[in-house]
């Protein structure tokens, strides 16, 4: 992934987070003009500290891995777990003695 691709991913995340370039600039300490150039692929260089600060504001992270690395099963499982995070969803719990299936009673 090159700097222009990182800028595009950042732009999508910023818009998804409902943040303006100015809001990101205020929160990250990176000037709005540099953010604009980063998003449009016109920025020739951006330091690691600034990049990490920008990504942090919009909820992105950088993952280092060997060049040419393809997605592994672990990557797919992790992505699926993140997409299906039910930690905030109420869980349906059945008490230990509760009958399953048909209601108990007389024979049919």
Gaussian input, Z-matrix of N, CA and C with variables (Angstrom, degrees):
# hf/3-21g

backbone

0 1
 N
 C     1     B1
 C     2     B2     1     A1
 N     3     B3     2     A2     1     D1
 C     4     B4     3     A3     2     D2
 C     5     B5     4     A4     3     D3
 N     6     B6     5     A5     4     D4
 C     7     B7     6     A6     5     D5
 C     8     B8     7     A7     6     D6
 N     9     B9     8     A8     7     D7
 C    10    B10     9     A9     8     D8
 C    11    B11    10    A10     9     D9
 N    12    B12    11    A11    10    D10
 C    13    B13    12    A12    11    D11
 C    14    B14    13    A13    12    D12
 N    15    B15    14    A14    13    D13
 C    16    B16    15    A15    14    D14
 C    17    B17    16    A16    15    D15
 N    18    B18    17    A17    16    D16
 C    19    B19    18    A18    17    D17
 C    20    B20    19    A19    18    D18
 N    21    B21    20    A20    19    D19
 C    22    B22    21    A21    20    D20
 C    23    B23    22    A22    21    D21
 N    24    B24    23    A23    22    D22
 C    25    B25    24    A24    23    D23
 C    26    B26    25    A25    24    D24
 N    27    B27    26    A26    25    D25
 C    28    B28    27    A27    26    D26
 C    29    B29    28    A28    27    D27
 N    30    B30    29    A29    28    D28
 C    31    B31    30    A30    29    D29
 C    32    B32    31    A31    30    D30
 N    33    B33    32    A32    31    D31
 C    34    B34    33    A33    32    D32
 C    35    B35    34    A34    33    D33
 N    36    B36    35    A35    34    D34
 C    37    B37    36    A36    35    D35
 C    38    B38    37    A37    36    D36
 N    39    B39    38    A38    37    D37
 C    40    B40    39    A39    38    D38
 C    41    B41    40    A40    39    D39
 N    42    B42    41    A41    40    D40
 C    43    B43    42    A42    41    D41
 C    44    B44    43    A43    42    D42
 N    45    B45    44    A44    43    D43
 C    46    B46    45    A45    44    D44
 C    47    B47    46    A46    45    D45
 N    48    B48    47    A47    46    D46
 C    49    B49    48    A48    47    D47
 C    50    B50    49    A49    48    D48
 N    51    B51    50    A50    49    D49
 C    52    B52    51    A51    50    D50
 C    53    B53    52    A52    51    D51
 N    54    B54    53    A53    52    D52
 C    55    B55    54    A54    53    D53
 C    56    B56    55    A55    54    D54
 N    57    B57    56    A56    55    D55
 C    58    B58    57    A57    56    D56
 C    59    B59    58    A58    57    D57
 N    60    B60    59    A59    58    D58
 C    61    B61    60    A60    59    D59
 C    62    B62    61    A61    60    D60
 N    63    B63    62    A62    61    D61
 C    64    B64    63    A63    62    D62
 C    65    B65    64    A64    63    D63
 N    66    B66    65    A65    64    D64
 C    67    B67    66    A66    65    D65
 C    68    B68    67    A67    66    D66
 N    69    B69    68    A68    67    D67
 C    70    B70    69    A69    68    D68
 C    71    B71    70    A70    69    D69
 N    72    B72    71    A71    70    D70
 C    73    B73    72    A72    71    D71
 C    74    B74    73    A73    72    D72
 N    75    B75    74    A74    73    D73
 C    76    B76    75    A75    74    D74
 C    77    B77    76    A76    75    D75
 N    78    B78    77    A77    76    D76
 C    79    B79    78    A78    77    D77
 C    80    B80    79    A79    78    D78
 N    81    B81    80    A80    79    D79
 C    82    B82    81    A81    80    D80
 C    83    B83    82    A82    81    D81
 N    84    B84    83    A83    82    D82
 C    85    B85    84    A84    83    D83
 C    86    B86    85    A85    84    D84
 N    87    B87    86    A86    85    D85
 C    88    B88    87    A87    86    D86
 C    89    B89    88    A88    87    D87
 N    90    B90    89    A89    88    D88
 C    91    B91    90    A90    89    D89
 C    92    B92    91    A91    90    D90
 N    93    B93    92    A92    91    D91
 C    94    B94    93    A93    92    D92
 C    95    B95    94    A94    93    D93
 N    96    B96    95    A95    94    D94
 C    97    B97    96    A96    95    D95
 C    98    B98    97    A97    96    D96
 N    99    B99    98    A98    97    D97
 C   100   B100    99    A99    98    D98
 C   101   B101   100   A100    99    D99
 N   102   B102   101   A101   100   D100
 C   103   B103   102   A102   101   D101
 C   104   B104   103   A103   102   D102
 N   105   B105   104   A104   103   D103
 C   106   B106   105   A105   104   D104
 C   107   B107   106   A106   105   D105
 N   108   B108   107   A107   106   D106
 C   109   B109   108   A108   107   D107
 C   110   B110   109   A109   108   D108
 N   111   B111   110   A110   109   D109
 C   112   B112   111   A111   110   D110
 C   113   B113   112   A112   111   D111
 N   114   B114   113   A113   112   D112
 C   115   B115   114   A114   113   D113
 C   116   B116   115   A115   114   D114
 N   117   B117   116   A116   115   D115
 C   118   B118   117   A117   116   D116
 C   119   B119   118   A118   117   D117
 N   120   B120   119   A119   118   D118
 C   121   B121   120   A120   119   D119
 C   122   B122   121   A121   120   D120
 N   123   B123   122   A122   121   D121
 C   124   B124   123   A123   122   D122
 C   125   B125   124   A124   123   D123
 N   126   B126   125   A125   124   D124
 C   127   B127   126   A126   125   D125
 C   128   B128   127   A127   126   D126
 N   129   B129   128   A128   127   D127
 C   130   B130   129   A129   128   D128
 C   131   B131   130   A130   129   D129
 N   132   B132   131   A131   130   D130
 C   133   B133   132   A132   131   D131
 C   134   B134   133   A133   132   D132
 N   135   B135   134   A134   133   D133
 C   136   B136   135   A135   134   D134
 C   137   B137   136   A136   135   D135
 N   138   B138   137   A137   136   D136
 C   139   B139   138   A138   137   D137
 C   140   B140   139   A139   138   D138
 N   141   B141   140   A140   139   D139
 C   142   B142   141   A141   140   D140
 C   143   B143   142   A142   141   D141
 N   144   B144   143   A143   142   D142
 C   145   B145   144   A144   143   D143
 C   146   B146   145   A145   144   D144
 N   147   B147   146   A146   145   D145
 C   148   B148   147   A147   146   D146
 C   149   B149   148   A148   147   D147
 N   150   B150   149   A149   148   D148
 C   151   B151   150   A150   149   D149
 C   152   B152   151   A151   150   D150
 N   153   B153   152   A152   151   D151
 C   154   B154   153   A153   152   D152
 C   155   B155   154   A154   153   D153
 N   156   B156   155   A155   154   D154
 C   157   B157   156   A156   155   D155
 C   158   B158   157   A157   156   D156
 N   159   B159   158   A158   157   D157
 C   160   B160   159   A159   158   D158
 C   161   B161   160   A160   159   D159
 N   162   B162   161   A161   160   D160
 C   163   B163   162   A162   161   D161
 C   164   B164   163   A163   162   D162
 N   165   B165   164   A164   163   D163
 C   166   B166   165   A165   164   D164
 C   167   B167   166   A166   165   D165
 N   168   B168   167   A167   166   D166
 C   169   B169   168   A168   167   D167
 C   170   B170   169   A169   168   D168
 N   171   B171   170   A170   169   D169
 C   172   B172   171   A171   170   D170
 C   173   B173   172   A172   171   D171
 N   174   B174   173   A173   172   D172
 C   175   B175   174   A174   173   D173
 C   176   B176   175   A175   174   D174
 N   177   B177   176   A176   175   D175
 C   178   B178   177   A177   176   D176
 C   179   B179   178   A178   177   D177
 N   180   B180   179   A179   178   D178
 C   181   B181   180   A180   179   D179
 C   182   B182   181   A181   180   D180
 N   183   B183   182   A182   181   D181
 C   184   B184   183   A183   182   D182
 C   185   B185   184   A184   183   D183
 N   186   B186   185   A185   184   D184
 C   187   B187   186   A186   185   D185
 C   188   B188   187   A187   186   D186
 N   189   B189   188   A188   187   D187
 C   190   B190   189   A189   188   D188
 C   191   B191   190   A190   189   D189
 N   192   B192   191   A191   190   D190
 C   193   B193   192   A192   191   D191
 C   194   B194   193   A193   192   D192
 N   195   B195   194   A194   193   D193
 C   196   B196   195   A195   194   D194
 C   197   B197   196   A196   195   D195
 N   198   B198   197   A197   196   D196
 C   199   B199   198   A198   197   D197
 C   200   B200   199   A199   198   D198
 N   201   B201   200   A200   199   D199
 C   202   B202   201   A201   200   D200
 C   203   B203   202   A202   201   D201
 N   204   B204   203   A203   202   D202
 C   205   B205   204   A204   203   D203
 C   206   B206   205   A205   204   D204
 N   207   B207   206   A206   205   D205
 C   208   B208   207   A207   206   D206
 C   209   B209   208   A208   207   D207
 N   210   B210   209   A209   208   D208
 C   211   B211   210   A210   209   D209
 C   212   B212   211   A211   210   D210
 N   213   B213   212   A212   211   D211
 C   214   B214   213   A213   212   D212
 C   215   B215   214   A214   213   D213
 N   216   B216   215   A215   214   D214
 C   217   B217   216   A216   215   D215
 C   218   B218   217   A217   216   D216
 N   219   B219   218   A218   217   D217
 C   220   B220   219   A219   218   D218
 C   221   B221   220   A220   219   D219
 N   222   B222   221   A221   220   D220
 C   223   B223   222   A222   221   D221
 C   224   B224   223   A223   222   D222
 N   225   B225   224   A224   223   D223
 C   226   B226   225   A225   224   D224
 C   227   B227   226   A226   225   D225
 N   228   B228   227   A227   226   D226
 C   229   B229   228   A228   227   D227
 C   230   B230   229   A229   228   D228
 N   231   B231   230   A230   229   D229
 C   232   B232   231   A231   230   D230
 C   233   B233   232   A232   231   D231
 N   234   B234   233   A233   232   D232
 C   235   B235   234   A234   233   D233
 C   236   B236   235   A235   234   D234
 N   237   B237   236   A236   235   D235
 C   238   B238   237   A237   236   D236
 C   239   B239   238   A238   237   D237
 N   240   B240   239   A239   238   D238
 C   241   B241   240   A240   239   D239
 C   242   B242   241   A241   240   D240
 N   243   B243   242   A242   241   D241
 C   244   B244   243   A243   242   D242
 C   245   B245   244   A244   243   D243
 N   246   B246   245   A245   244   D244
 C   247   B247   246   A246   245   D245
 C   248   B248   247   A247   246   D246
 N   249   B249   248   A248   247   D247
 C   250   B250   249   A249   248   D248
 C   251   B251   250   A250   249   D249
 N   252   B252   251   A251   250   D250
 C   253   B253   252   A252   251   D251
 C   254   B254   253   A253   252   D252
 N   255   B255   254   A254   253   D253
 C   256   B256   255   A255   254   D254
 C   257   B257   256   A256   255   D255
 N   258   B258   257   A257   256   D256
 C   259   B259   258   A258   257   D257
 C   260   B260   259   A259   258   D258
 N   261   B261   260   A260   259   D259
 C   262   B262   261   A261   260   D260
 C   263   B263   262   A262   261   D261
 N   264   B264   263   A263   262   D262
 C   265   B265   264   A264   263   D263
 C   266   B266   265   A265   264   D264
 N   267   B267   266   A266   265   D265
 C   268   B268   267   A267   266   D266
 C   269   B269   268   A268   267   D267
 N   270   B270   269   A269   268   D268
 C   271   B271   270   A270   269   D269
 C   272   B272   271   A271   270   D270
 N   273   B273   272   A272   271   D271
 C   274   B274   273   A273   272   D272
 C   275   B275   274   A274   273   D273
 N   276   B276   275   A275   274   D274
 C   277   B277   276   A276   275   D275
 C   278   B278   277   A277   276   D276
 N   279   B279   278   A278   277   D277
 C   280   B280   279   A279   278   D278
 C   281   B281   280   A280   279   D279
 N   282   B282   281   A281   280   D280
 C   283   B283   282   A282   281   D281
 C   284   B284   283   A283   282   D282
 N   285   B285   284   A284   283   D283
 C   286   B286   285   A285   284   D284
 C   287   B287   286   A286   285   D285
 N   288   B288   287   A287   286   D286
 C   289   B289   288   A288   287   D287
 C   290   B290   289   A289   288   D288
 N   291   B291   290   A290   289   D289
 C   292   B292   291   A291   290   D290
 C   293   B293   292   A292   291   D291
 N   294   B294   293   A293   292   D292
 C   295   B295   294   A294   293   D293
 C   296   B296   295   A295   294   D294
 N   297   B297   296   A296   295   D295
 C   298   B298   297   A297   296   D296
 C   299   B299   298   A298   297   D297
 N   300   B300   299   A299   298   D298
 C   301   B301   300   A300   299   D299
 C   302   B302   301   A301   300   D300
 N   303   B303   302   A302   301   D301
 C   304   B304   303   A303   302   D302
 C   305   B305   304   A304   303   D303
 N   306   B306   305   A305   304   D304
 C   307   B307   306   A306   305   D305
 C   308   B308   307   A307   306   D306
 N   309   B309   308   A308   307   D307
 C   310   B310   309   A309   308   D308
 C   311   B311   310   A310   309   D309
 N   312   B312   311   A311   310   D310
 C   313   B313   312   A312   311   D311
 C   314   B314   313   A313   312   D312
 N   315   B315   314   A314   313   D313
 C   316   B316   315   A315   314   D314
 C   317   B317   316   A316   315   D315
 N   318   B318   317   A317   316   D316
 C   319   B319   318   A318   317   D317
 C   320   B320   319   A319   318   D318
 N   321   B321   320   A320   319   D319
 C   322   B322   321   A321   320   D320
 C   323   B323   322   A322   321   D321

   B1=1.4452
   B2=1.5253
   B3=1.3226
   B4=1.4592
   B5=1.5337
   B6=1.3385
   B7=1.4644
   B8=1.5324
   B9=1.3268
   B10=1.4677
   B11=1.5317
   B12=1.3185
   B13=1.4718
   B14=1.5266
   B15=1.3263
   B16=1.4641
   B17=1.5261
   B18=1.3280
   B19=1.4646
   B20=1.5100
   B21=1.3249
   B22=1.4641
   B23=1.5278
   B24=1.3285
   B25=1.4681
   B26=1.5275
   B27=1.3265
   B28=1.4650
   B29=1.5325
   B30=1.3430
   B31=1.4633
   B32=1.5272
   B33=1.3371
   B34=1.4718
   B35=1.5327
   B36=1.3282
   B37=1.4689
   B38=1.5254
   B39=1.3264
   B40=1.4713
   B41=1.5247
   B42=1.3249
   B43=1.4601
   B44=1.5296
   B45=1.3291
   B46=1.4607
   B47=1.5148
   B48=1.3204
   B49=1.4659
   B50=1.5284
   B51=1.3289
   B52=1.4756
   B53=1.5261
   B54=1.3318
   B55=1.4578
   B56=1.5267
   B57=1.3293
   B58=1.4584
   B59=1.5263
   B60=1.3273
   B61=1.4644
   B62=1.5243
   B63=1.3313
   B64=1.4631
   B65=1.5286
   B66=1.3246
   B67=1.4648
   B68=1.5297
   B69=1.3233
   B70=1.4650
   B71=1.5235
   B72=1.3275
   B73=1.4608
   B74=1.5238
   B75=1.3094
   B76=1.4698
   B77=1.5273
   B78=1.3289
   B79=1.4673
   B80=1.5301
   B81=1.3319
   B82=1.4664
   B83=1.5185
   B84=1.3256
   B85=1.4556
   B86=1.5193
   B87=1.3260
   B88=1.4661
   B89=1.5238
   B90=1.3429
   B91=1.4682
   B92=1.5310
   B93=1.3406
   B94=1.4526
   B95=1.5255
   B96=1.3232
   B97=1.4658
   B98=1.5216
   B99=1.3277
   B100=1.4693
   B101=1.5228
   B102=1.3269
   B103=1.4624
   B104=1.5277
   B105=1.3248
   B106=1.4557
   B107=1.5259
   B108=1.3216
   B109=1.4687
   B110=1.5303
   B111=1.3277
   B112=1.4633
   B113=1.5247
   B114=1.3185
   B115=1.4633
   B116=1.5228
   B117=1.3133
   B118=1.4608
   B119=1.5283
   B120=1.3157
   B121=1.4642
   B122=1.5127
   B123=1.3253
   B124=1.4650
   B125=1.5248
   B126=1.3148
   B127=1.4613
   B128=1.5214
   B129=1.3348
   B130=1.4617
   B131=1.5302
   B132=1.3306
   B133=1.4657
   B134=1.5174
   B135=1.3303
   B136=1.4582
   B137=1.5216
   B138=1.3158
   B139=1.4563
   B140=1.5229
   B141=1.3189
   B142=1.4679
   B143=1.5250
   B144=1.3083
   B145=1.4703
   B146=1.5232
   B147=1.3353
   B148=1.4658
   B149=1.5265
   B150=1.3179
   B151=1.4570
   B152=1.5276
   B153=1.3171
   B154=1.4631
   B155=1.5271
   B156=1.3223
   B157=1.4620
   B158=1.5267
   B159=1.3305
   B160=1.4618
   B161=1.5228
   B162=1.3230
   B163=1.4643
   B164=1.5222
   B165=1.3057
   B166=1.4653
   B167=1.5302
   B168=1.3217
   B169=1.4603
   B170=1.5283
   B171=1.3279
   B172=1.4754
   B173=1.5243
   B174=1.3306
   B175=1.4637
   B176=1.5125
   B177=1.3219
   B178=1.4629
   B179=1.5171
   B180=1.3240
   B181=1.4613
   B182=1.5225
   B183=1.2997
   B184=1.4612
   B185=1.5162
   B186=1.3160
   B187=1.4541
   B188=1.5249
   B189=1.3112
   B190=1.4633
   B191=1.5209
   B192=1.3378
   B193=1.4514
   B194=1.5165
   B195=1.3156
   B196=1.4608
   B197=1.5344
   B198=1.3134
   B199=1.4664
   B200=1.5268
   B201=1.3098
   B202=1.4581
   B203=1.5148
   B204=1.3022
   B205=1.4618
   B206=1.5214
   B207=1.2941
   B208=1.4580
   B209=1.5287
   B210=1.3136
   B211=1.4629
   B212=1.5137
   B213=1.3114
   B214=1.4553
   B215=1.5204
   B216=1.3087
   B217=1.4584
   B218=1.5256
   B219=1.3268
   B220=1.4693
   B221=1.5317
   B222=1.3474
   B223=1.4571
   B224=1.5256
   B225=1.3153
   B226=1.4648
   B227=1.5223
   B228=1.3297
   B229=1.4675
   B230=1.5222
   B231=1.3262
   B232=1.4644
   B233=1.5264
   B234=1.3340
   B235=1.4563
   B236=1.5256
   B237=1.3282
   B238=1.4648
   B239=1.5243
   B240=1.3336
   B241=1.4596
   B242=1.5235
   B243=1.3414
   B244=1.4595
   B245=1.5220
   B246=1.3245
   B247=1.4634
   B248=1.5265
   B249=1.3293
   B250=1.4633
   B251=1.5211
   B252=1.3226
   B253=1.4610
   B254=1.5208
   B255=1.3313
   B256=1.4677
   B257=1.5198
   B258=1.3131
   B259=1.4588
   B260=1.5260
   B261=1.3458
   B262=1.4580
   B263=1.5286
   B264=1.3217
   B265=1.4527
   B266=1.5221
   B267=1.3307
   B268=1.4642
   B269=1.5297
   B270=1.3024
   B271=1.4506
   B272=1.5254
   B273=1.3153
   B274=1.4519
   B275=1.5202
   B276=1.3012
   B277=1.4573
   B278=1.5161
   B279=1.3243
   B280=1.4561
   B281=1.5260
   B282=1.3317
   B283=1.4571
   B284=1.5214
   B285=1.3228
   B286=1.4639
   B287=1.5232
   B288=1.3066
   B289=1.4575
   B290=1.5242
   B291=1.3198
   B292=1.4642
   B293=1.5149
   B294=1.3464
   B295=1.4643
   B296=1.5159
   B297=1.3450
   B298=1.4579
   B299=1.5171
   B300=1.2839
   B301=1.4549
   B302=1.5118
   B303=1.3552
   B304=1.4669
   B305=1.5238
   B306=1.3012
   B307=1.4596
   B308=1.5186
   B309=1.3217
   B310=1.4545
   B311=1.5155
   B312=1.2741
   B313=1.4620
   B314=1.5115
   B315=1.3001
   B316=1.4493
   B317=1.5184
   B318=1.3034
   B319=1.4637
   B320=1.5201
   B321=1.3396
   B322=1.4528
   B323=1.4841
   A1=107.81
   A2=115.94
   A3=119.03
   A4=110.29
   A5=116.10
   A6=120.62
   A7=111.69
   A8=117.51
   A9=120.27
   A10=110.76
   A11=117.56
   A12=121.20
   A13=110.96
   A14=116.55
   A15=119.72
   A16=110.54
   A17=116.17
   A18=120.85
   A19=112.11
   A20=116.71
   A21=120.91
   A22=110.77
   A23=117.44
   A24=121.16
   A25=109.84
   A26=115.94
   A27=120.47
   A28=110.52
   A29=117.04
   A30=121.29
   A31=110.85
   A32=116.62
   A33=120.03
   A34=110.83
   A35=117.19
   A36=120.61
   A37=111.07
   A38=117.35
   A39=120.88
   A40=110.26
   A41=116.06
   A42=120.17
   A43=109.94
   A44=116.53
   A45=120.63
   A46=112.60
   A47=116.75
   A48=121.58
   A49=111.99
   A50=116.55
   A51=122.36
   A52=112.13
   A53=115.54
   A54=121.09
   A55=110.01
   A56=115.91
   A57=119.99
   A58=108.68
   A59=115.72
   A60=118.88
   A61=110.17
   A62=117.40
   A63=120.63
   A64=111.48
   A65=117.14
   A66=119.95
   A67=110.69
   A68=116.75
   A69=120.33
   A70=109.84
   A71=116.67
   A72=120.61
   A73=110.77
   A74=116.41
   A75=120.96
   A76=111.09
   A77=116.53
   A78=120.90
   A79=113.07
   A80=117.09
   A81=120.15
   A82=114.26
   A83=117.05
   A84=120.09
   A85=113.29
   A86=117.47
   A87=122.40
   A88=107.45
   A89=118.37
   A90=120.09
   A91=112.92
   A92=116.41
   A93=121.85
   A94=112.10
   A95=117.89
   A96=121.33
   A97=112.18
   A98=116.47
   A99=119.88
   A100=110.73
   A101=117.01
   A102=120.62
   A103=109.51
   A104=116.59
   A105=121.00
   A106=111.08
   A107=116.54
   A108=120.57
   A109=111.03
   A110=117.43
   A111=122.05
   A112=110.32
   A113=116.17
   A114=120.66
   A115=113.20
   A116=117.19
   A117=120.83
   A118=113.18
   A119=117.23
   A120=120.20
   A121=114.14
   A122=117.81
   A123=122.05
   A124=113.06
   A125=117.48
   A126=121.41
   A127=108.78
   A128=118.07
   A129=119.64
   A130=113.81
   A131=117.30
   A132=120.57
   A133=109.05
   A134=115.64
   A135=121.46
   A136=106.60
   A137=117.99
   A138=121.60
   A139=112.65
   A140=114.37
   A141=120.59
   A142=112.08
   A143=117.81
   A144=120.56
   A145=109.97
   A146=116.94
   A147=120.27
   A148=110.64
   A149=116.99
   A150=121.02
   A151=110.79
   A152=117.11
   A153=121.18
   A154=111.41
   A155=116.81
   A156=120.83
   A157=110.79
   A158=117.13
   A159=121.01
   A160=111.07
   A161=115.93
   A162=120.36
   A163=111.16
   A164=117.21
   A165=120.96
   A166=111.08
   A167=117.01
   A168=121.46
   A169=111.41
   A170=117.80
   A171=120.22
   A172=112.98
   A173=116.96
   A174=120.22
   A175=115.39
   A176=117.46
   A177=120.87
   A178=109.78
   A179=115.83
   A180=120.26
   A181=108.56
   A182=115.82
   A183=121.85
   A184=108.12
   A185=115.79
   A186=121.81
   A187=108.35
   A188=117.67
   A189=121.82
   A190=109.43
   A191=116.26
   A192=120.86
   A193=108.55
   A194=118.14
   A195=120.70
   A196=112.15
   A197=115.17
   A198=121.28
   A199=109.76
   A200=116.15
   A201=120.79
   A202=114.05
   A203=116.70
   A204=121.60
   A205=110.09
   A206=116.70
   A207=121.60
   A208=108.73
   A209=116.54
   A210=120.05
   A211=109.23
   A212=115.24
   A213=121.22
   A214=109.22
   A215=116.35
   A216=120.77
   A217=109.98
   A218=116.88
   A219=119.94
   A220=110.89
   A221=117.30
   A222=121.03
   A223=110.59
   A224=116.69
   A225=121.69
   A226=110.54
   A227=117.10
   A228=120.69
   A229=111.36
   A230=117.18
   A231=121.06
   A232=109.97
   A233=117.15
   A234=120.76
   A235=111.03
   A236=116.69
   A237=120.76
   A238=110.77
   A239=117.15
   A240=120.38
   A241=111.06
   A242=116.75
   A243=120.32
   A244=110.62
   A245=117.25
   A246=121.25
   A247=111.43
   A248=117.61
   A249=122.30
   A250=111.13
   A251=117.22
   A252=121.56
   A253=108.75
   A254=115.81
   A255=120.71
   A256=111.66
   A257=117.85
   A258=119.99
   A259=112.14
   A260=117.83
   A261=120.32
   A262=112.40
   A263=116.98
   A264=121.25
   A265=109.90
   A266=117.41
   A267=118.67
   A268=110.37
   A269=116.96
   A270=121.65
   A271=109.48
   A272=116.66
   A273=121.96
   A274=107.38
   A275=116.41
   A276=120.53
   A277=109.17
   A278=116.23
   A279=122.24
   A280=107.01
   A281=115.98
   A282=118.05
   A283=109.38
   A284=117.53
   A285=122.22
   A286=113.32
   A287=118.63
   A288=121.11
   A289=114.04
   A290=117.98
   A291=120.11
   A292=110.57
   A293=117.07
   A294=120.02
   A295=110.96
   A296=115.90
   A297=121.51
   A298=108.50
   A299=117.63
   A300=121.83
   A301=112.56
   A302=116.48
   A303=121.42
   A304=110.36
   A305=114.47
   A306=119.10
   A307=109.21
   A308=116.79
   A309=119.60
   A310=109.27
   A311=116.29
   A312=121.87
   A313=107.91
   A314=117.06
   A315=121.38
   A316=111.28
   A317=115.37
   A318=120.64
   A319=108.79
   A320=117.07
   A321=121.20
   A322=110.92
   D1=130.60
   D2=179.68
   D3=-98.53
   D4=179.63
   D5=-175.04
   D6=-64.40
   D7=-36.55
   D8=178.40
   D9=-64.66
   D10=-40.60
   D11=178.02
   D12=-67.07
   D13=-38.86
   D14=175.69
   D15=-62.80
   D16=-39.34
   D17=178.21
   D18=-62.99
   D19=-40.48
   D20=178.55
   D21=-66.74
   D22=-42.85
   D23=177.71
   D24=-62.83
   D25=-40.06
   D26=177.86
   D27=-62.76
   D28=-45.16
   D29=-179.25
   D30=-58.94
   D31=-45.52
   D32=178.94
   D33=-61.48
   D34=-42.25
   D35=179.99
   D36=-67.47
   D37=-37.95
   D38=179.27
   D39=-64.06
   D40=-45.61
   D41=179.37
   D42=-65.52
   D43=-40.61
   D44=177.42
   D45=-62.61
   D46=-29.74
   D47=178.48
   D48=-86.65
   D49=2.27
   D50=179.74
   D51=57.87
   D52=43.85
   D53=178.60
   D54=-115.62
   D55=141.57
   D56=173.82
   D57=-84.56
   D58=164.58
   D59=175.82
   D60=-60.00
   D61=-38.26
   D62=-179.70
   D63=-64.88
   D64=-40.34
   D65=178.01
   D66=-63.64
   D67=-41.90
   D68=177.96
   D69=-64.62
   D70=-40.26
   D71=178.79
   D72=-60.14
   D73=-44.22
   D74=179.60
   D75=-63.77
   D76=-43.58
   D77=-177.03
   D78=-74.48
   D79=-30.52
   D80=-175.00
   D81=-98.79
   D82=-22.52
   D83=-175.34
   D84=83.83
   D85=5.62
   D86=177.89
   D87=-95.44
   D88=129.71
   D89=-178.63
   D90=-57.51
   D91=143.33
   D92=-178.27
   D93=-57.44
   D94=-37.37
   D95=179.32
   D96=-60.74
   D97=-39.94
   D98=178.12
   D99=-69.33
   D100=-35.41
   D101=177.35
   D102=-63.09
   D103=-44.76
   D104=178.71
   D105=-60.06
   D106=-46.19
   D107=179.14
   D108=-64.39
   D109=-37.45
   D110=178.32
   D111=-62.77
   D112=-46.24
   D113=-178.25
   D114=-65.48
   D115=-31.93
   D116=-177.25
   D117=-93.89
   D118=2.52
   D119=178.62
   D120=77.76
   D121=13.89
   D122=-177.69
   D123=-95.54
   D124=-2.03
   D125=-177.76
   D126=-89.86
   D127=119.00
   D128=-177.29
   D129=-73.62
   D130=-24.39
   D131=-175.79
   D132=-156.94
   D133=143.36
   D134=175.77
   D135=-144.93
   D136=123.34
   D137=-177.59
   D138=-63.84
   D139=156.73
   D140=-177.51
   D141=-61.72
   D142=-39.70
   D143=-178.55
   D144=-64.78
   D145=-42.48
   D146=178.56
   D147=-66.59
   D148=-42.58
   D149=179.14
   D150=-60.26
   D151=-47.17
   D152=178.72
   D153=-62.32
   D154=-39.03
   D155=179.01
   D156=-64.44
   D157=-44.46
   D158=178.07
   D159=-62.00
   D160=-47.45
   D161=-178.77
   D162=-62.77
   D163=-38.11
   D164=179.90
   D165=-61.45
   D166=-41.59
   D167=-178.17
   D168=-61.89
   D169=-36.96
   D170=-176.63
   D171=-99.13
   D172=3.57
   D173=175.12
   D174=84.60
   D175=25.02
   D176=175.72
   D177=-103.13
   D178=158.29
   D179=173.73
   D180=-135.19
   D181=160.53
   D182=179.16
   D183=-107.37
   D184=134.91
   D185=179.94
   D186=-117.51
   D187=122.44
   D188=178.23
   D189=-91.79
   D190=130.76
   D191=177.28
   D192=-152.82
   D193=164.36
   D194=-177.29
   D195=-59.60
   D196=146.04
   D197=178.50
   D198=-58.12
   D199=139.52
   D200=178.61
   D201=80.36
   D202=1.68
   D203=-179.41
   D204=-61.98
   D205=129.75
   D206=176.84
   D207=-97.44
   D208=162.09
   D209=177.52
   D210=-61.83
   D211=136.85
   D212=178.24
   D213=-103.61
   D214=172.32
   D215=175.79
   D216=-60.35
   D217=-37.60
   D218=176.92
   D219=-59.90
   D220=-40.90
   D221=177.93
   D222=-61.48
   D223=-46.00
   D224=-179.08
   D225=-63.03
   D226=-44.84
   D227=179.95
   D228=-63.91
   D229=-41.78
   D230=179.43
   D231=-63.24
   D232=-43.52
   D233=178.55
   D234=-62.80
   D235=-40.70
   D236=179.16
   D237=-64.87
   D238=-41.16
   D239=178.52
   D240=-63.73
   D241=-40.24
   D242=179.42
   D243=-66.54
   D244=-38.25
   D245=-179.81
   D246=-72.00
   D247=-27.60
   D248=-176.59
   D249=-110.14
   D250=32.93
   D251=179.39
   D252=-68.24
   D253=113.39
   D254=-178.59
   D255=-108.45
   D256=22.00
   D257=-176.82
   D258=-62.62
   D259=-26.80
   D260=179.81
   D261=-96.72
   D262=-3.22
   D263=-177.70
   D264=-88.89
   D265=131.63
   D266=177.15
   D267=-61.65
   D268=141.86
   D269=-178.16
   D270=-102.40
   D271=143.21
   D272=176.87
   D273=-88.62
   D274=124.03
   D275=-176.06
   D276=-121.68
   D277=133.05
   D278=177.64
   D279=-104.61
   D280=133.98
   D281=178.47
   D282=-68.71
   D283=154.80
   D284=-175.09
   D285=-57.42
   D286=-36.69
   D287=-176.28
   D288=-88.64
   D289=-2.22
   D290=-176.70
   D291=-69.51
   D292=134.03
   D293=179.49
   D294=-70.47
   D295=150.22
   D296=177.04
   D297=-105.00
   D298=151.04
   D299=174.64
   D300=74.61
   D301=-130.75
   D302=-176.82
   D303=-66.36
   D304=148.69
   D305=175.79
   D306=-68.95
   D307=141.19
   D308=-179.03
   D309=-75.06
   D310=148.83
   D311=-178.61
   D312=172.09
   D313=-149.44
   D314=-179.96
   D315=-75.71
   D316=168.60
   D317=178.64
   D318=-76.29
   D319=156.03
   D320=-179.90
   D321=-93.12

